[in-house]
Amino acid sequence: MIQRIDHVGIAVQSIAEARQLYEALGLQVEAVEEVPAEGVRVAMILCGESRIELLEATTPDSPIARFLEQRGGGVHHICFASSDVSADQERLQSEGYRILRPQPTRGAGGCWVQFVHPQSAGGVLVELSQKPEPPEESSC
């Protein structure tokens, strides 16, 4: 079930340069991490209960590199927090929405993520994101 807007993803040429605007606005970069499977480095910026995700390509053939080459920097996607990405995926597929991957994959922060194709979502790439389960406490 969808809970809220988690973040807005913005494709940038350089996180180091792009973050300056958000910091000038008084916002703080929470974390910067690489997601090697996606060929991207992300910076998460807290903004109220939501976040802004800056996306910088780390490989020339990554989806973000292609986006930047075709469209330049700007809004890449909107992400909704989900309590069950797999169930949301099944519901959307049963209603005829085009999903980008056969199964959710791991994204930034270890979250389970899935994407709805822009052609099925009014031209907007939609991401669904589910936080990973907290690690079980050791009984040692």
C-alpha positions in Angstrom: 0.0 0.0 0.0 1.2 3.5 -0.9 2.0 5.6 2.2 3.4 8.9 1.0 5.7 10.6 -1.4 9.1 9.3 -0.5 11.3 11.4 -2.8 11.6 13.2 -6.1 14.6 12.0 -8.2 16.6 14.7 -10.0 19.2 13.7 -12.6 22.4 15.9 -12.3 25.8 16.0 -14.0 27.5 16.5 -10.6 26.2 16.0 -7.1 28.9 18.2 -5.8 27.7 21.1 -7.9 23.9 20.4 -7.6 23.9 20.1 -3.8 25.1 23.6 -3.4 21.7 25.0 -4.2 19.9 22.8 -1.7 22.5 23.6 1.0 22.0 27.3 0.2 18.3 26.8 0.9 19.2 25.4 4.3 18.7 21.7 3.5 21.2 19.0 4.5 22.5 16.1 2.5 21.7 13.1 4.6 23.8 10.5 2.8 25.7 9.9 -0.5 26.0 6.3 -1.7 26.7 4.4 -4.9 24.3 1.8 -6.3 26.7 -0.1 -8.6 24.0 -2.3 -10.1 22.4 0.9 -11.5 25.6 2.8 -12.4 24.6 5.7 -10.2 25.6 7.7 -7.2 22.8 9.2 -5.1 22.6 12.0 -2.6 19.5 12.1 -0.3 18.4 15.5 0.9 15.8 15.7 3.7 13.0 18.1 3.0 10.2 17.9 5.6 8.8 14.3 5.6 10.0 13.8 2.0 13.4 13.8 0.3 15.1 15.0 -2.8 17.4 12.4 -4.5 20.2 13.7 -6.7 21.2 11.1 -9.2 24.7 11.2 -10.8 25.8 8.6 -13.4 28.9 6.6 -12.6 29.0 4.7 -15.9 28.3 6.0 -19.4 25.7 3.3 -20.2 23.6 3.7 -17.0 20.0 4.8 -17.2 20.9 8.2 -15.7 23.7 8.8 -18.2 21.2 8.0 -21.0 18.6 10.3 -19.4 21.1 13.2 -19.1 22.3 12.6 -22.7 18.8 12.7 -24.1 17.1 15.3 -21.9 19.7 17.0 -19.8 19.4 17.5 -16.1 16.1 17.7 -14.3 13.3 15.8 -12.7 13.8 12.0 -13.4 11.1 10.3 -11.3 8.7 10.5 -8.4 8.9 7.8 -5.7 6.2 6.6 -3.4 6.9 4.8 -0.2 5.2 1.5 -0.1 4.5 -1.0 2.7 4.6 -3.9 0.1 6.2 -3.2 -3.3 5.4 -6.7 -4.5 1.7 -6.4 -3.8 1.6 -2.9 -5.3 3.4 -4.3 -8.4 0.9 -7.2 -8.7 -2.1 -4.8 -8.4 -0.7 -2.4 -11.0 0.1 -5.2 -13.4 -3.4 -6.7 -13.0 -4.8 -3.3 -13.9 -2.7 -3.1 -17.1 0.2 -0.9 -16.0 3.6 -1.6 -17.6 6.2 -2.4 -15.0 9.9 -2.1 -15.9 11.4 -5.2 -14.1 10.0 -8.7 -13.5 10.7 -8.4 -9.8 11.6 -5.6 -7.3 15.4 -5.0 -7.0 17.6 -3.4 -4.3 18.1 0.3 -4.6 19.7 3.0 -2.5 19.5 2.4 1.3 18.9 -1.3 0.6 15.2 -0.5 -0.2 13.2 -2.8 -2.5 12.3 -0.8 -5.6 10.1 -1.2 -8.7 9.3 1.2 -11.5 6.2 1.9 -13.5 7.0 2.8 -17.1 6.3 6.4 -18.0 4.1 5.4 -20.9 1.8 3.9 -18.4 2.0 6.8 -16.0 1.2 9.9 -18.0 4.8 10.4 -19.0 6.2 10.2 -15.5 8.6 7.5 -14.3 7.1 6.3 -11.0 9.2 4.4 -8.4 7.8 2.4 -5.6 10.1 1.9 -2.6 9.9 -0.3 0.4 12.3 0.1 3.3 14.3 -3.1 4.1 13.3 -5.1 7.2 15.3 -4.1 10.2 18.0 -6.7 10.9 17.0 -9.3 13.4 18.6 -9.0 16.8 21.2 -11.6 17.5 20.3 -14.1 20.2 24.0 -14.6 21.1 
